[in-house]
Amino acid sequence: MKGTAAIRGLSWPSIARLALIQVSIGSIMVIMTSTLNRVMVVELGLAAAVPGALVALHFAVQLLRPRLGFRSDTDGKRITWIVGGMGIVVLAGIGAAAATALMETSTAMGISAAVLAFFFLGFGISASSTPFLAYLAERVDERRMAGAAALTWIMMIAGMIATAMIAGFLLDPFSYGRMVAVTAGVCGAAMVMTLVAVWGRRDGIVVDAFRGTGGSQREDVSFKEAFGAMWSDPQSRRFATFIFVAMMAYSAQEIILEPFAGSVFGMTPGESTRVAGMQHGGALLGMALGAFGASRFGTLTRWAAAGCVGSAVALGGLAFMPVLGWTEGMKFFVFALGVANGVFAVAAIGAMMGLTVRGKVGGAGLRMGFWGASQAIAYGTGGLMGAILSDVARTVLGSPTLGYVLVFILEGVLFVVAAWIILGMPSTSPRPAGGEAMTNKAAMARGLALSEPG
């Protein structure tokens, strides 16, 4: 029956199909952050700060996430926002590749065009990803939230790996025209996947966009009022703080891990790349373990805290490995770091989805946008922080090894602080209380909005 399907929430095949939206975004970002980054630095001979600043710009623009999420709350057209936002991402991705090609003949004009493209890249991601995550959170049963997060991010990582391999093959022999054509192909495929993901889906809001504000209609409540009400909620602020601190630690390691393996342990570029691959493999395993464990025992907040503590322990091990000069030990702790990161990521995203629909203030788009903005800014800041601290410590302490060790220790401390923050929040369980999927009243309320293909 239609009503029964609505009460049951999204099926696993439906979740997987919707996850193609995140796969699409990840695939385009591979080209933006890897291929174009390398071309600017190697083929064009630009300073690494140029692509670094462009990526930072795309993260900074994502401060718009709360406002765009609120707009999708008030107009109720999440599917429209997802498709429209992805259209902007696709055009911005192609524009970024064209701007990079333009740098060969006019560096100033190319960089100016790239700034514009990366600005709209961040805007498009904010406009599509925020409503998508809100849409998913509203339609996934609580007991499936950890699994939905794991499935979505595993598919995204797999898509990024596949994109890197296929694009890498098609880019040879390299030319700027071929680079633009390959980027256009990836972007076109991403748009098709997005349309497949939302085919047959209907717009509709499950979570009251104005809860906690005293208003009930769009004209009654402004974004400023809704955001202020949400900001006054201690739970919302604490979770945003947790996301910011944890993501600072999570992202700081990415930019220095391969240089650490190369300069401290004498690994070749190929060997250090394989070490980074071990971390990604561990993250996939950790996501699966986190989703499996959180769906059967414990709570999402405790699993997120466990992932943070495990990451801190692994970072401590990495910091100690240069003393022993133990290469295999370093590889072990890199893999362990990936596993712990995966557990943290799945549990944190699952908890975010749960708090999005169960919070007392703000619609799902606004709340997801608030936390998404915190994540984006922390991710960009963390990567920059890791690089700067490593360089400063190397200069002051006179040893690249000590610089890396210092960064790993500071990251570990941040992860411990993040665990303490989230353990102070109310527990978020992936399993419904009392053994029931939801109360009859809640089921009727959700059934109306979820009456679409499961």
C-alpha positions in Angstrom: 0.0 0.0 0.0 1.1 3.5 -0.7 0.7 4.7 2.9 2.7 1.7 4.2 5.5 2.4 1.9 5.6 6.1 3.0 5.7 5.1 6.7 8.5 2.7 6.0 10.6 5.5 4.5 13.1 5.2 1.6 14.2 1.8 0.5 17.9 1.0 0.1 17.7 1.2 -3.7 16.0 4.6 -3.5 18.7 5.8 -1.1 21.4 4.5 -3.5 19.7 6.3 -6.4 19.5 9.6 -4.5 23.2 9.2 -3.6 24.1 9.7 -7.2 23.7 13.4 -6.5 26.6 13.3 -4.1 28.5 11.1 -6.5 28.0 13.7 -9.2 29.4 16.5 -7.0 32.4 14.4 -5.9 33.2 13.5 -9.5 33.3 17.1 -10.6 35.4 18.0 -7.6 38.1 15.5 -8.5 38.7 17.4 -11.7 38.6 20.8 -9.9 41.0 19.9 -7.0 43.3 17.3 -8.6 43.5 17.8 -12.4 43.2 21.5 -12.6 45.4 22.0 -9.6 48.2 19.9 -11.2 47.9 21.7 -14.5 48.1 25.1 -12.9 51.2 24.2 -10.9 53.1 21.9 -13.3 52.1 22.7 -16.9 51.5 26.5 -16.3 54.2 26.9 -13.7 52.0 29.0 -11.3 52.5 29.2 -7.6 50.6 26.5 -5.6 48.9 29.3 -3.8 46.8 30.0 -6.9 44.8 26.8 -7.1 44.9 26.7 -3.2 43.2 30.1 -3.1 40.6 29.1 -5.7 39.7 26.0 -3.7 39.5 28.1 -0.5 37.2 30.5 -2.3 34.8 27.7 -3.3 34.7 26.7 0.4 34.2 30.3 1.6 31.2 30.8 -0.7 29.5 27.9 1.1 28.8 30.3 4.0 25.6 30.7 1.9 24.4 27.2 2.7 22.1 28.2 5.6 20.4 30.9 3.6 19.9 28.6 0.6 18.8 25.8 2.8 16.2 28.2 4.4 15.0 29.1 0.9 14.4 25.5 0.1 12.5 25.1 3.4 10.2 28.0 2.7 9.4 27.3 -1.0 9.3 23.6 -0.5 11.0 22.9 -3.9 14.0 20.9 -2.8 14.1 18.9 -6.1 14.2 22.1 -8.1 17.0 23.4 -6.0 19.0 20.2 -6.4 18.7 20.2 -10.2 19.2 23.9 -10.5 22.2 23.9 -8.2 23.8 21.0 -10.1 23.3 22.9 -13.3 25.3 25.8 -11.9 28.0 23.3 -10.7 28.3 21.8 -14.2 28.6 25.1 -15.9 31.1 26.3 -13.3 33.2 23.2 -13.7 33.4 23.6 -17.5 34.1 27.3 -17.0 37.0 26.5 -14.6 38.6 24.1 -17.1 38.2 26.7 -19.9 39.7 29.4 -17.5 42.7 27.1 -16.8 43.3 26.7 -20.6 43.0 30.5 -21.0 45.9 30.9 -18.5 48.3 29.5 -21.1 47.8 32.7 -23.3 46.8 35.2 -20.6 47.5 34.4 -17.0 45.6 37.4 -15.6 42.5 36.9 -17.7 42.6 33.1 -17.0 42.9 33.6 -13.2 40.1 36.2 -13.3 37.8 33.8 -15.1 38.8 31.0 -12.7 37.8 33.2 -9.7 34.4 33.6 -11.2 34.1 29.9 -12.0 35.1 28.7 -8.5 32.8 31.3 -6.9 29.8 29.8 -8.8 31.2 26.3 -8.1 30.8 26.9 -4.3 27.4 28.6 -4.9 26.1 25.6 -6.9 27.3 23.1 -4.4 25.6 25.0 -1.6 22.4 25.2 -3.6 22.3 21.5 -4.5 23.9 19.6 -1.7 22.1 21.4 1.2 18.6 20.7 -0.1 19.7 17.1 -1.1 20.9 16.3 2.5 17.8 17.9 4.0 15.6 15.9 1.6 17.4 12.7 2.5 17.3 13.3 6.2 13.5 13.9 6.1 12.8 10.6 4.3 15.2 8.1 5.8 14.0 6.1 8.8 16.2 6.8 11.9 17.4 3.2 12.1 18.8 3.6 8.6 20.5 6.9 8.9 24.0 5.6 9.6 23.6 3.1 6.8 22.3 5.8 4.4 25.3 8.0 5.3 27.7 5.1 4.7 26.1 4.2 1.4 26.1 7.8 0.2 29.7 8.5 1.0 31.0 5.1 -0.1 29.4 5.6 -3.5 30.8 9.1 -3.6 34.4 7.9 -2.9 34.0 5.1 -5.4 32.8 7.6 -8.0 35.7 9.9 -7.3 38.1 7.0 -7.8 36.5 5.9 -11.0 36.4 9.5 -12.3 40.1 9.9 -11.5 41.0 6.7 -13.4 38.9 7.4 -16.5 39.8 11.0 -16.7 43.5 10.2 -16.2 43.3 7.8 -19.2 41.4 10.2 -21.4 43.7 13.1 -20.7 46.7 11.5 -22.4 48.2 12.8 -24.6 47.6 16.1 -22.8 46.4 19.2 -24.5 44.3 22.1 -23.1 41.6 21.4 -25.5 41.4 17.7 -24.4 41.4 18.9 -20.8 38.3 21.0 -21.4 36.6 18.3 -23.4 37.2 15.7 -20.7 35.9 18.1 -18.0 32.8 18.8 -20.1 32.3 15.0 -20.4 32.6 14.5 -16.6 30.2 17.4 -15.9 27.7 16.2 -18.5 27.7 12.7 -17.0 27.2 14.2 -13.5 24.2 16.1 -14.8 22.7 13.0 -16.2 23.2 11.1 -12.9 21.5 13.9 -11.0 18.5 13.7 -13.3 18.4 9.9 -12.8 18.6 10.4 -9.1 15.6 12.7 -8.8 13.5 11.1 -11.5 10.0 10.5 -10.1 10.7 12.3 -6.8 8.3 14.9 -5.6 8.9 18.1 -3.7 7.5 18.6 -0.2 8.6 19.5 3.3 8.3 17.1 6.2 10.0 19.2 8.9 8.3 22.5 9.8 10.4 25.3 8.4 9.3 27.7 11.1 9.5 25.5 14.3 10.7 27.5 17.3 10.2 30.9 15.6 6.5 31.5 16.5 5.6 31.9 12.8 3.7 29.6 10.5 3.9 31.3 7.1 6.7 32.4 4.8 5.8 36.1 5.2 5.8 35.8 9.0 9.5 34.8 9.4 12.6 36.1 7.7 15.9 34.2 7.3 17.4 36.5 10.0 14.7 35.5 12.5 14.8 31.8 11.7 18.6 31.8 11.9 18.6 33.7 15.2 16.1 31.3 16.7 18.3 28.3 15.6 21.5 30.0 16.9 19.9 30.5 20.3 19.4 26.7 20.5 22.3 25.3 22.5 22.1 21.9 20.8 22.5 23.4 17.3 25.4 25.5 18.4 27.2 22.7 20.1 26.8 20.3 17.2 28.1 23.1 14.8 31.1 23.5 17.1 31.7 19.7 17.1 31.6 19.7 13.2 34.0 22.6 13.0 36.6 21.2 15.4 36.4 17.7 14.1 36.6 18.7 10.5 39.6 21.0 11.2 41.4 17.9 12.5 40.1 15.7 9.7 41.2 17.9 6.8 44.6 19.1 8.2 46.2 15.6 7.7 45.2 15.3 4.0 47.6 17.9 2.6 50.7 16.8 4.6 50.3 13.0 4.7 52.1 12.3 1.4 54.9 14.9 2.0 55.4 13.3 5.5 55.8 9.8 3.9 58.2 11.2 1.3 60.4 13.5 3.4 60.5 11.5 6.6 60.5 7.9 5.3 62.1 8.5 1.9 59.2 7.1 -0.1 58.9 7.8 -3.8 55.8 9.7 -5.2 54.3 6.3 -6.2 54.9 4.8 -2.8 53.5 7.8 -0.9 50.4 7.7 -3.2 49.8 4.1 -2.3 50.1 5.0 1.4 47.4 7.6 0.8 45.3 4.9 -0.9 45.7 2.8 2.2 44.1 5.6 4.2 41.1 5.8 1.7 40.7 2.1 1.9 40.7 2.2 5.7 38.0 5.0 5.5 35.8 2.8 3.4 36.1 -0.1 5.9 35.5 2.3 8.8 32.3 3.6 7.1 31.0 0.1 6.7 31.9 -0.8 10.3 30.4 2.4 11.7 27.2 1.9 9.9 26.9 -1.8 10.9 27.8 -1.1 14.6 25.6 2.0 15.0 22.6 0.3 13.6 22.9 -2.5 16.2 24.2 -1.1 19.4 25.3 2.2 20.9 24.3 5.6 19.6 25.4 7.7 16.7 26.9 10.4 19.0 28.9 7.8 20.9 30.2 6.2 17.6 31.2 9.7 16.3 33.1 10.2 19.6 34.7 6.8 19.3 35.8 7.7 15.7 37.3 10.9 17.0 39.2 9.2 19.8 40.4 6.4 17.5 41.7 9.1 15.1 43.5 10.8 17.9 45.2 7.5 18.9 46.2 6.8 15.3 47.7 10.3 14.9 49.6 9.8 18.1 51.0 6.6 16.6 52.0 8.4 13.5 53.7 11.1 15.5 55.8 8.5 17.3 56.8 6.5 14.2 59.7 8.8 13.1 61.4 8.1 16.4 61.4 4.4 15.7 61.9 4.8 11.9 59.4 2.0 11.4 57.9 2.3 7.9 55.5 -0.6 8.3 54.3 0.9 11.6 53.7 4.2 9.8 51.6 2.3 7.2 49.6 0.6 9.9 48.7 3.8 11.6 47.8 5.5 8.3 45.3 2.6 7.7 44.1 2.8 11.3 43.6 6.6 10.9 41.5 5.9 7.8 39.3 3.3 9.6 38.7 5.7 12.5 38.0 8.6 10.2 35.5 6.5 8.4 33.7 5.6 11.6 33.6 9.2 12.7 32.4 10.4 9.3 29.5 8.0 9.0 28.3 8.5 12.6 28.6 12.3 12.5 26.6 12.5 9.2 24.0 10.1 10.6 23.8 12.1 13.8 23.5 15.3 11.7 20.6 13.8 9.8 18.9 12.7 13.0 19.3 16.1 14.7 18.1 17.8 11.5 14.6 16.3 11.7 14.4 16.0 15.6 15.7 19.4 16.5 13.4 22.0 18.1 14.2 25.0 16.0 14.5 25.6 12.3 13.7 23.6 9.1 15.8 20.8 7.8 17.4 22.9 5.0 18.4 25.7 7.4 19.8 23.3 10.0 21.6 21.2 7.4 22.9 24.4 5.8 24.2 25.7 9.1 26.2 22.5 9.8 27.3 22.2 6.2 28.7 25.7 6.3 30.6 24.9 9.4 32.0 21.8 7.8 33.1 23.6 4.6 34.8 26.5 6.4 36.6 24.1 8.8 37.7 21.8 5.9 39.2 24.7 4.0 40.8 26.2 7.1 42.1 22.8 8.3 44.0 22.1 5.1 45.5 25.5 5.1 46.3 25.3 8.8 48.1 21.9 8.4 50.3 23.3 5.6 51.2 26.5 7.4 51.9 24.9 10.8 54.1 22.3 9.1 56.1 25.0 7.3 56.4 27.2 10.3 57.4 24.4 12.6 60.0 23.2 10.0 61.5 26.7 9.9 61.5 27.4 13.7 62.5 23.9 14.8 64.8 23.3 11.9 63.4 19.9 11.2 60.7 18.8 8.8 60.1 15.7 10.9 59.3 17.8 14.0 57.0 20.0 11.9 54.9 17.0 10.9 54.9 15.5 14.4 53.7 18.8 15.8 50.8 18.9 13.3 49.8 15.3 14.1 49.8 16.0 17.8 47.7 19.1 17.4 45.2 17.2 15.2 45.0 14.5 17.9 44.2 17.1 20.5 41.4 18.6 18.3 39.9 15.2 17.8 39.8 14.6 21.6 38.2 18.0 22.1 35.6 17.1 19.4 34.8 13.9 21.2 34.3 15.7 24.4 31.9 18.2 22.7 29.7 15.6 21.1 29.6 13.4 24.2 28.0 16.3 26.0 25.0 16.3 23.6 21.8 14.2 24.0 22.3 10.7 22.5 21.2 10.2 18.9 20.2 6.7 18.3 19.7 5.1 14.9 17.0 2.9 16.3 13.5 4.1 17.2 12.7 4.1 20.9 10.4 1.5 22.1 10.9 -0.8 19.2 8.5 1.1 16.9 9.4 2.9 13.7 7.4 5.9 14.8 4.2 6.9 16.6 0.9 6.7 14.6 0.7 10.5 14.6 4.2 10.9 13.3 3.6 8.2 10.7 0.5 10.0 9.4 2.3 13.3 9.2 5.2 11.8 7.3 3.0 9.6 5.2 1.4 12.6 3.5 4.8 14.1 2.5 6.4 10.8 1.6 3.8 9.4 -0.7 6.1 8.9 -3.6 8.1 5.9 -4.9 10.0 4.4 -2.0 
